[in-house]
Amino acid sequence: MTTDVTNSGPLVLQGFPLGTRLVVRYRIDGTGPNGQTLTDALGLLVRRSEVDCEIRTRKGDVTIMLTTVVAVKQVPPAPPRRDRSTR
């Protein structure tokens, strides 16, 4: 399910229960290494409030201001990691 959150403000992510795996696209105002203005956070929704939410990614927790969110999509669980010792 893709949710277009344009003009949704603080109501964004309210339809997703905590623990849901999501990809959240949000604005970063050109602060990316190549001048990007958008970035994605892929992981579990672990916290949300009236002003921000927190996504637990593989690299750590990411706090995202709801006013910067452009799109949200629920994604399936991550595939199991391969055992590297069988190579």
Secondary structure, 3 states (H helix, E strand, C coil): CEEECCCCHHHCCCCCCCCCEEEEEEECCCCCCCCCCEEEEEEEEEEECCCEEEEEECCEEEEEEHHHEEEEEECCCCCCCCCHHHC
